[in-house]
Amino acid sequence: MWAVVAVVVVVALIGSVVAYTVYNNNQNKITDIYFYNWWATDGKIALTKTVAGFHSKYPHYQEVSTLKPGAGGIAARLAILDLIQSGHAPNTFQANFGSDMISYVEAAPHGLNSFVNMTPVAQSMGLMTNAVPSVIAAGMYNGTMLSLPVDTHRASLLYFNPQVLRAHNLSIPTNLTQLLNETATLKADGLTPWMVPGNDNGWDQLNLWESIFLSIAGPKLYDQIPYGTINLSSPTVQNYIYETNQILLQFTSDNYLGASTLTWSEAISHVVSGQAAFQVNGNFYVNYAYDYLNTTTYPAIAPYTNWTNVSLMEMPFPGTANYYNLVIDSVAVPTGPSAKSGLLFAKYFSSYAGQQIFTKWKAVTFYNNVTKDYYNDPAQWYDYQALLSTPSNDFVMSFPGGLFPSVFSSIDTAFTGLTQGGASYLSTWNTTFASQMASEKSQWLSANQMGLGFWGTLSNPLGGYLPPWVNATASTVHQTTAGSSVVHSVTPMAGRHAPSVSIPALAFSSSDNLMTGTSLLKAEVSTPSLKQAFD
């Protein structure tokens, strides 16, 4: 009997030890959350710090990055599209607020059901009341949100070393004509005016082109390009595109020697050191300069404009100061076995706690109740204040995020050809642009069939613009922040005129209206290739 009791006791003890070990192992088990992203440079440090914060709060989970670098994320976006189409979507992945998620829904085996609907998640997190409404609108498709925002960037920004301008007795350019004037002056003085990198597959040229177009044409026409609804048969539109092309070619002809081999991040040091005067980019530029060059970026406002020890400044591209060109990163979560852990990561990333870590190091937060300046750079705080104060009708969606990935890729490639081929490539570029606008519109019409036909909601469409397939009457009427209806004018700042100026290949007169969308070049669009492409 004692022998039997002893055996029973031993078995019980062994069972207890095994049970305790299994329980302990389960308690200590780490769940990997795979996150597909393109943050190889400017977002790398911010992501590392945010992941550390996430693991500290949720020690049984850890993020594992799958990295696919490339300017504008186009390589990663197309790779994610292929993975989704094949039924092997990542656990979680980075997506632009814009057209990315529509592409993924169209490619996914189960359409909308392939992704977690983030609308109720965002509501439960308070994003509908505690975030800037236009940022939320940029991630909604007719009221449906399919990813959670993690930052807000501002595109169409001009970067320069103010000491370079001071050395050449130049002031900070506040309009496009002044920028053209100073380009000519710097070139005549023997300094390279522009840095337009050529090793990002056309992405830098696209940033510059969209900034020039926004300055010339204003936000209403700009809004129509990401929808593919811009009227390319309109002589006014043709003229704006013509002069945008010509100014782009002017700036790229005054480009830094060797720029063709540089990426946007590799180029920054040449602007900081004063080897090139101007570079256009989004405010991810600020974070890269801080992280890798130990350089603080200041906004081009007092008192910083009087400081003589500042080597990098940021300002809205001349003529676009009243507009906010959005580039917004987000995290999407496919449905399936890993959805629960993926959603935990996405919610933390988008939470106020996650934002205090991530956006200290990258872009600015979308929360509207930040009262303490916790950013690394003064330029970030300036961009955040501008985000809060910009009227809803003056938000636009940057082309790199707003265009469908396939359209973005094709236009990117065409920009490379335009800057390499110059004027001789204009016919090909115009034809490509026209065909891609048709493709953009077609993809939106497909999205409309799924009930996802525009950004925002009927009461709060992004930028106040509704494409014609939503409501032909409503598409010309916009809601102000006060709630009253107004017509969004193509000429937002009439009555301001440019001084007379003459530079090689471009002529301006005192009748040119800088800020209203009227022609700077007074060009007649008469070349057959241009008219045929647009018609």
C-alpha positions as CSV (number, residue, x, y, z in Angstrom):
1,M,0.0,0.0,0.0
2,W,2.8,2.4,0.9
3,A,4.4,1.6,-2.4
4,V,1.2,2.5,-4.3
5,V,0.8,5.7,-2.3
6,A,4.4,6.6,-3.1
7,V,3.9,6.0,-6.8
8,V,0.7,8.1,-6.8
9,V,2.5,10.9,-5.0
10,V,5.5,10.8,-7.4
11,V,3.1,10.8,-10.4
12,A,1.2,13.7,-8.9
13,L,4.4,15.7,-8.3
14,I,5.6,15.0,-11.9
15,G,2.2,16.1,-13.2
16,S,2.3,19.3,-11.2
17,V,5.9,20.0,-12.4
18,V,4.8,19.4,-16.0
19,A,1.7,21.5,-15.7
20,Y,3.7,24.3,-14.0
21,T,6.3,24.2,-16.8
22,V,3.7,24.3,-19.5
23,Y,1.9,27.1,-17.8
24,N,5.2,29.0,-17.3
25,N,6.2,28.4,-20.9
26,N,2.9,29.7,-22.1
27,Q,3.2,32.8,-19.9
28,N,6.7,33.5,-21.3
29,K,5.8,32.8,-24.9
30,I,6.5,35.6,-27.3
31,T,4.2,36.2,-30.2
32,D,5.8,37.7,-33.3
33,I,3.9,40.3,-35.2
34,Y,5.3,40.7,-38.7
35,F,5.1,44.3,-40.0
36,Y,5.8,45.0,-43.7
37,N,7.0,48.5,-44.2
38,W,9.4,50.8,-46.2
39,W,11.0,52.8,-43.3
40,A,14.6,52.2,-44.2
41,T,15.9,55.7,-43.3
42,D,13.7,58.5,-42.0
43,G,11.3,56.3,-40.2
44,K,13.7,53.7,-39.0
45,I,14.7,55.3,-35.6
46,A,11.1,56.3,-34.9
47,L,9.8,52.8,-35.5
48,T,12.5,51.2,-33.4
49,K,11.6,53.5,-30.5
50,T,7.9,52.8,-30.9
51,V,8.3,49.1,-31.1
52,A,10.3,49.2,-27.8
53,G,7.4,51.1,-26.2
54,F,4.9,48.5,-27.5
55,H,7.0,45.6,-26.2
56,S,7.3,47.3,-22.9
57,K,3.6,47.6,-22.5
58,Y,2.9,44.2,-24.1
59,P,5.9,42.0,-23.2
60,H,4.5,38.9,-24.7
61,Y,4.4,40.4,-28.2
62,Q,7.2,41.7,-30.4
63,E,7.2,43.3,-33.8
64,V,9.3,41.9,-36.6
65,S,10.0,44.2,-39.5
66,T,9.9,43.1,-43.1
67,L,11.6,45.9,-44.9
68,K,11.2,46.8,-48.5
69,P,12.9,50.2,-49.0
70,G,12.3,52.8,-51.8
71,A,11.3,56.4,-52.1
72,G,7.6,56.9,-51.7
73,G,7.3,53.3,-50.7
74,I,6.4,52.3,-54.2
75,A,8.5,49.0,-54.2
76,A,6.9,48.0,-50.9
77,R,3.4,49.0,-52.0
78,L,3.6,46.9,-55.2
79,A,5.1,44.0,-53.3
80,I,2.3,44.1,-50.7
81,L,-0.2,44.2,-53.6
82,D,1.3,41.0,-55.1
83,L,1.3,39.3,-51.7
84,I,-2.4,40.2,-51.1
85,Q,-3.4,39.1,-54.6
86,S,-1.7,35.7,-54.0
87,G,-3.5,35.2,-50.7
88,H,-0.4,35.7,-48.5
89,A,-1.0,39.1,-47.0
90,P,1.5,40.2,-44.2
91,N,0.3,40.1,-40.6
92,T,0.3,43.9,-40.6
93,F,1.6,46.4,-43.2
94,Q,2.3,50.0,-43.7
95,A,-0.1,51.8,-46.1
96,N,-0.5,55.3,-47.3
97,F,-3.8,57.0,-46.4
98,G,-4.9,57.6,-50.0
99,S,-5.6,55.0,-52.6
100,D,-3.5,52.1,-51.3
101,M,-6.2,50.3,-49.5
102,I,-8.6,50.5,-52.4
103,S,-6.0,48.7,-54.6
104,Y,-5.6,46.1,-51.9
105,V,-9.3,45.5,-51.5
106,E,-9.7,45.1,-55.3
107,A,-6.8,42.6,-55.3
108,A,-7.7,40.6,-52.2
109,P,-9.4,37.2,-52.6
110,H,-12.3,38.3,-50.4
111,G,-12.4,42.0,-51.1
112,L,-13.4,44.1,-48.1
113,N,-13.7,41.1,-45.9
114,S,-10.0,40.5,-46.3
115,F,-9.2,43.4,-43.9
116,V,-10.2,44.6,-40.5
117,N,-12.8,47.4,-40.7
118,M,-11.1,50.1,-38.6
119,T,-14.1,52.4,-38.5
120,P,-15.5,51.1,-35.2
121,V,-11.9,50.8,-33.9
122,A,-11.2,54.4,-34.6
123,Q,-14.5,55.4,-33.0
124,S,-13.7,53.5,-29.8
125,M,-10.2,55.1,-29.7
126,G,-11.7,58.6,-29.9
127,L,-10.1,59.4,-33.3
128,M,-13.4,60.8,-34.7
129,T,-13.4,63.5,-32.0
130,N,-9.7,63.9,-31.0
131,A,-8.0,64.0,-34.4
132,V,-7.9,66.6,-37.1
133,P,-11.0,65.8,-39.2
134,S,-9.2,66.2,-42.6
135,V,-6.6,63.6,-41.6
136,I,-9.4,61.2,-40.8
137,A,-11.2,62.0,-44.0
138,A,-8.0,61.2,-46.0
139,G,-8.2,57.6,-44.7
140,M,-11.9,57.0,-45.2
141,Y,-13.6,55.8,-48.3
142,N,-17.2,57.0,-48.2
143,G,-17.1,56.7,-44.4
144,T,-15.2,53.3,-44.2
145,M,-11.7,53.3,-42.7
146,L,-9.5,50.3,-43.5
147,S,-6.3,51.3,-41.7
148,L,-5.3,53.4,-38.6
149,P,-3.2,56.5,-39.0
150,V,0.3,56.7,-37.4
151,D,1.5,60.2,-38.5
152,T,0.8,63.2,-40.6
153,H,3.4,64.6,-43.1
154,R,3.3,67.8,-45.0
155,A,4.5,67.6,-48.6
156,S,5.4,70.5,-51.0
157,L,8.0,72.0,-48.8
158,L,11.1,73.9,-49.9
159,Y,14.4,73.3,-48.0
160,F,17.4,75.6,-48.1
161,N,20.4,76.9,-46.2
162,P,19.5,80.5,-45.3
163,Q,23.1,81.5,-45.1
164,V,23.5,80.8,-48.8
165,L,20.7,83.2,-49.6
166,R,22.2,85.8,-47.2
167,A,25.6,85.5,-48.9
168,H,24.1,86.3,-52.3
169,N,21.9,89.2,-50.9
170,L,18.7,87.2,-51.6
171,S,15.6,87.1,-49.4
172,I,13.6,84.0,-48.7
173,P,11.3,83.5,-51.8
174,T,7.6,83.9,-51.0
175,N,6.2,83.4,-54.5
176,L,7.0,81.4,-57.6
177,T,8.4,84.3,-59.6
178,Q,10.8,85.3,-56.9
179,L,12.0,81.7,-56.7
180,L,12.6,81.7,-60.5
181,N,14.4,85.0,-60.1
182,E,16.7,83.7,-57.4
183,T,17.4,80.5,-59.3
184,A,18.7,82.7,-62.2
185,T,20.7,84.9,-59.8
186,L,22.4,82.0,-58.0
187,K,23.2,80.4,-61.3
188,A,24.8,83.7,-62.6
189,D,26.8,83.9,-59.3
190,G,28.2,80.4,-60.0
191,L,26.3,78.5,-57.3
192,T,24.1,75.4,-58.2
193,P,20.5,76.5,-57.6
194,W,18.8,73.1,-57.4
195,M,19.1,69.7,-55.9
196,V,16.7,67.3,-57.7
197,P,18.0,63.8,-57.0
198,G,17.7,61.3,-59.9
199,N,18.1,57.9,-58.1
200,D,14.6,57.6,-56.7
201,N,13.0,56.5,-60.0
202,G,11.3,59.9,-60.6
203,W,9.9,60.4,-57.1
204,D,11.8,63.7,-56.5
205,Q,10.7,65.1,-59.9
206,L,7.1,64.2,-59.0
207,N,7.4,66.0,-55.7
208,L,8.7,69.1,-57.5
209,W,6.0,68.9,-60.3
210,E,3.1,68.6,-57.9
211,S,4.4,71.6,-55.9
212,I,4.7,73.8,-58.9
213,F,1.2,72.8,-60.2
214,L,-0.3,73.4,-56.8
215,S,1.3,76.9,-56.7
216,I,0.0,77.8,-60.2
217,A,-3.4,76.1,-60.3
218,G,-4.6,76.1,-56.7
219,P,-6.2,73.3,-54.7
220,K,-9.4,72.7,-56.6
221,L,-7.7,71.6,-59.8
222,Y,-5.0,69.9,-57.8
223,D,-7.8,67.9,-56.0
224,Q,-9.0,66.5,-59.4
225,I,-5.7,64.8,-60.3
226,P,-5.7,62.1,-57.7
227,Y,-9.3,61.3,-58.8
228,G,-8.4,61.4,-62.5
229,T,-11.2,63.9,-63.1
230,I,-9.1,66.8,-64.3
231,N,-10.4,68.1,-67.6
232,L,-7.4,67.7,-69.9
233,S,-9.3,69.2,-72.8
234,S,-9.6,72.5,-71.0
235,P,-7.3,75.2,-72.5
236,T,-6.8,76.6,-69.0
237,V,-5.7,73.2,-67.6
238,Q,-3.5,72.6,-70.6
239,N,-1.8,75.9,-70.0
240,Y,-1.2,75.2,-66.3
241,I,0.3,71.8,-67.2
242,Y,2.4,73.4,-69.9
243,E,3.9,76.0,-67.6
244,T,4.4,73.4,-64.8
245,N,6.4,71.3,-67.3
246,Q,8.5,74.3,-68.4
247,I,9.3,75.4,-64.9
248,L,10.2,71.8,-63.9
249,L,12.6,71.6,-66.9
250,Q,14.1,75.0,-65.9
251,F,14.8,73.9,-62.4
252,T,16.1,70.5,-63.4
253,S,18.4,72.0,-66.0
254,D,20.0,74.0,-63.1
255,N,20.5,70.9,-61.1
256,Y,23.5,69.8,-59.0
257,L,26.2,68.0,-60.9
258,G,26.0,64.4,-59.8
259,A,22.4,64.6,-58.6
260,S,21.4,61.8,-61.0
261,T,23.2,59.3,-58.8
262,L,21.8,60.5,-55.5
263,T,18.6,59.5,-53.5
264,W,16.7,62.2,-51.7
265,S,18.3,61.4,-48.4
266,E,21.8,61.3,-49.8
267,A,21.2,64.7,-51.3
268,I,20.3,66.5,-48.0
269,S,23.9,67.0,-46.9
270,H,24.7,69.0,-50.1
271,V,21.9,71.4,-49.2
272,V,22.9,71.7,-45.6
273,S,26.5,72.4,-46.6
274,G,25.4,75.0,-49.2
275,Q,26.6,73.2,-52.3
276,A,23.1,73.4,-53.7
277,A,20.5,76.0,-52.8
278,F,17.0,74.4,-53.0
279,Q,15.4,71.0,-52.6
280,V,11.7,70.1,-52.5
281,N,10.5,67.3,-50.3
282,G,8.1,66.5,-47.5
283,N,8.9,66.9,-43.9
284,F,10.4,63.5,-43.6
285,Y,13.4,65.5,-44.7
286,V,13.4,67.1,-41.3
287,N,13.6,63.8,-39.5
288,Y,16.4,62.4,-41.7
289,A,18.5,65.6,-41.2
290,Y,18.1,65.3,-37.4
291,D,18.7,61.5,-37.1
292,Y,21.6,61.2,-39.5
293,L,23.2,64.6,-40.0
294,N,22.7,66.0,-36.5
295,T,21.0,69.0,-38.1
296,T,18.0,70.8,-36.7
297,T,15.5,72.3,-39.2
298,Y,13.9,75.6,-38.4
299,P,10.8,77.1,-40.0
300,A,11.3,80.2,-42.1
301,I,9.7,82.5,-39.6
302,A,10.9,85.0,-37.0
303,P,13.0,84.8,-34.9
304,Y,14.8,82.1,-36.8
305,T,15.1,84.0,-40.0
306,N,17.5,86.5,-38.2
307,W,19.7,83.8,-36.8
308,T,23.1,83.3,-38.4
309,N,23.8,79.8,-37.2
310,V,21.0,78.0,-38.9
311,S,22.0,75.7,-41.7
312,L,18.6,74.2,-42.7
313,M,15.2,75.9,-43.1
314,E,11.8,74.7,-44.2
315,M,8.9,76.6,-45.7
316,P,5.9,75.8,-47.9
317,F,6.8,75.8,-51.6
318,P,6.3,79.4,-52.8
319,G,2.6,80.0,-53.6
320,T,1.3,77.1,-51.5
321,A,1.5,78.5,-47.9
322,N,-2.2,78.4,-47.5
323,Y,-2.5,74.8,-48.4
324,Y,-1.6,71.6,-46.5
325,N,-0.4,68.8,-48.8
326,L,-1.0,65.5,-46.9
327,V,1.2,62.4,-46.8
328,I,-0.1,60.1,-44.0
329,D,1.2,56.7,-43.0
330,S,-1.1,54.1,-41.5
331,V,-1.2,50.5,-40.4
332,A,-3.6,47.9,-41.9
333,V,-4.5,44.5,-40.5
334,P,-5.7,41.6,-42.7
335,T,-8.4,39.4,-41.2
336,G,-7.4,35.9,-40.2
337,P,-5.5,34.1,-37.4
338,S,-3.1,36.9,-36.7
339,A,-5.7,39.7,-36.8
340,K,-6.0,40.0,-33.0
341,S,-2.3,40.5,-32.4
342,G,-1.9,42.7,-35.5
343,L,-4.8,44.9,-34.3
344,L,-3.1,45.2,-30.9
345,F,0.0,46.6,-32.5
346,A,-1.9,48.9,-34.9
347,K,-4.0,50.4,-32.0
348,Y,-0.9,51.0,-29.9
349,F,0.9,52.7,-32.8
350,S,-2.1,55.0,-33.4
351,S,-2.8,55.7,-29.8
352,Y,-1.8,58.9,-28.0
353,A,0.9,57.0,-26.1
354,G,2.3,55.5,-29.4
355,Q,2.1,58.9,-31.1
356,Q,4.1,60.6,-28.3
357,I,7.0,58.2,-29.2
358,F,6.7,57.9,-33.0
359,T,5.9,61.5,-34.0
360,K,8.5,62.9,-31.7
361,W,10.9,61.4,-34.2
362,K,8.8,61.5,-37.4
363,A,6.3,63.9,-39.0
364,V,3.6,65.3,-36.6
365,T,0.7,63.7,-34.8
366,F,-2.9,63.9,-36.0
367,Y,-4.3,64.4,-32.4
368,N,-5.8,67.8,-32.1
369,N,-5.1,68.3,-28.4
370,V,-1.3,68.3,-28.2
371,T,-0.5,71.3,-26.0
372,K,3.2,70.5,-25.3
373,D,5.9,70.8,-28.0
374,Y,7.5,67.4,-27.6
375,Y,9.0,67.3,-31.1
376,N,12.7,67.2,-31.8
377,D,12.7,70.0,-34.4
378,P,11.1,73.5,-34.3
379,A,9.9,72.8,-37.9
380,Q,7.8,69.9,-36.7
381,W,6.0,72.1,-34.2
382,Y,5.4,74.7,-36.9
383,D,4.0,72.0,-39.2
384,Y,1.7,70.8,-36.4
385,Q,0.3,74.2,-35.8
386,A,-0.3,74.7,-39.5
387,L,-2.1,71.3,-39.5
388,L,-4.5,72.6,-36.8
389,S,-5.1,76.0,-38.4
390,T,-5.6,75.0,-42.1
391,P,-9.2,75.3,-43.3
392,S,-10.7,72.0,-44.4
393,N,-11.1,73.1,-48.0
394,D,-7.3,73.8,-48.2
395,F,-6.2,70.2,-47.6
396,V,-5.0,68.3,-50.6
397,M,-3.6,64.8,-51.0
398,S,0.0,64.4,-52.2
399,F,0.3,62.5,-55.5
400,P,2.7,59.9,-54.2
401,G,0.1,58.8,-51.6
402,G,-3.0,59.8,-53.4
403,L,-2.4,58.1,-56.7
404,F,-3.1,54.3,-57.1
405,P,0.2,52.4,-56.8
406,S,0.2,51.3,-60.5
407,V,-0.5,54.9,-61.7
408,F,2.1,56.3,-59.3
409,S,4.7,53.8,-60.6
410,S,4.0,54.7,-64.3
411,I,4.1,58.5,-63.7
412,D,7.3,58.1,-61.7
413,T,8.9,56.3,-64.6
414,A,7.7,59.0,-67.0
415,F,9.2,61.8,-64.8
416,T,12.6,60.1,-65.0
417,G,12.3,60.2,-68.8
418,L,11.2,63.8,-68.8
419,T,14.1,65.0,-66.7
420,Q,16.6,63.0,-68.8
421,G,15.1,63.8,-72.2
422,G,14.0,67.4,-71.5
423,A,11.8,69.1,-74.0
424,S,12.1,66.3,-76.5
425,Y,10.3,64.0,-74.1
426,L,7.3,66.3,-73.4
427,S,5.1,64.6,-76.0
428,T,5.7,61.2,-74.4
429,W,5.2,62.6,-70.9
430,N,1.9,64.3,-71.9
431,T,0.6,61.1,-73.4
432,T,1.6,59.1,-70.3
433,F,-0.1,61.6,-68.0
434,A,-3.3,61.6,-70.0
435,S,-3.5,57.7,-70.1
436,Q,-2.7,57.4,-66.3
437,M,-5.4,60.0,-65.5
438,A,-7.9,57.7,-67.4
439,S,-6.5,54.7,-65.4
440,E,-6.9,56.6,-62.1
441,K,-10.5,57.5,-62.8
442,S,-11.3,53.9,-63.9
443,Q,-10.0,52.5,-60.6
444,W,-12.0,55.0,-58.6
445,L,-15.1,54.1,-60.6
446,S,-14.5,50.5,-59.6
447,A,-14.1,51.5,-56.0
448,N,-17.4,53.4,-56.3
449,Q,-19.1,50.2,-57.3
450,M,-18.0,48.8,-53.9
451,G,-19.3,51.9,-52.1
452,L,-15.8,53.3,-51.6
453,G,-15.9,56.0,-54.2
454,F,-14.3,59.0,-52.5
455,W,-12.2,60.2,-49.6
456,G,-14.1,61.2,-46.4
457,T,-17.8,61.3,-45.9
458,L,-20.6,63.2,-47.6
459,S,-20.6,65.7,-44.9
460,N,-16.8,65.9,-44.8
461,P,-15.1,65.0,-48.1
462,L,-11.4,65.6,-48.2
463,G,-10.6,69.1,-49.3
464,G,-14.3,69.8,-49.8
465,Y,-14.2,68.0,-53.1
466,L,-16.6,65.3,-54.2
467,P,-15.9,63.6,-57.6
468,P,-18.7,63.8,-60.2
469,W,-19.8,60.2,-59.8
470,V,-20.8,60.9,-56.2
471,N,-23.1,63.8,-56.9
472,A,-22.7,66.2,-59.8
473,T,-24.2,69.1,-58.0
474,A,-22.4,68.6,-54.7
475,S,-19.0,68.3,-56.5
476,T,-18.9,72.1,-56.8
477,V,-20.2,72.9,-53.4
478,H,-17.9,72.8,-50.3
479,Q,-18.5,73.1,-46.6
480,T,-16.5,75.6,-44.6
481,T,-15.4,74.9,-41.1
482,A,-18.4,76.9,-39.9
483,G,-20.7,74.7,-41.9
484,S,-21.9,77.2,-44.5
485,S,-21.8,76.3,-48.2
486,V,-19.4,78.1,-50.5
487,V,-18.1,77.6,-54.0
488,H,-14.4,76.6,-54.0
489,S,-12.9,79.1,-56.4
490,V,-10.1,78.3,-58.8
491,T,-8.7,81.8,-58.1
492,P,-8.3,81.8,-54.3
493,M,-6.1,84.9,-54.0
494,A,-7.0,87.3,-56.9
495,G,-5.4,90.7,-57.3
496,R,-1.8,89.9,-56.4
497,H,0.6,90.6,-59.2
498,A,4.2,89.6,-59.9
499,P,7.0,92.0,-60.7
500,S,8.5,92.1,-64.1
501,V,11.2,89.5,-64.6
502,S,13.1,88.0,-67.4
503,I,15.2,84.8,-67.3
504,P,16.4,82.3,-69.9
505,A,13.6,80.3,-71.6
506,L,10.9,81.9,-69.5
507,A,9.4,85.3,-69.7
508,F,7.0,87.0,-67.2
509,S,5.2,90.3,-67.3
510,S,3.6,92.5,-64.7
511,S,0.2,91.2,-65.7
512,D,1.0,87.7,-64.5
513,N,-1.0,86.8,-61.5
514,L,1.1,84.7,-59.1
515,M,-1.4,83.2,-56.8
516,T,-4.7,83.0,-58.7
517,G,-4.2,80.1,-61.1
518,T,-3.8,82.4,-64.1
519,S,-1.0,81.8,-66.5
520,L,2.6,82.7,-65.5
521,L,3.9,82.0,-69.0
522,K,1.0,83.2,-71.1
523,A,1.7,80.2,-73.3
524,E,-0.5,79.2,-76.2
525,V,-0.9,75.4,-76.2
526,S,-0.5,74.9,-79.9
527,T,2.0,72.0,-80.4
528,P,0.1,69.1,-82.0
529,S,1.7,66.5,-79.6
530,L,0.4,68.4,-76.5
531,K,-3.1,69.0,-77.8
532,Q,-3.4,65.4,-79.2
533,A,-2.3,63.9,-75.9
534,F,-4.8,66.0,-73.9
535,D,-7.6,65.7,-76.3
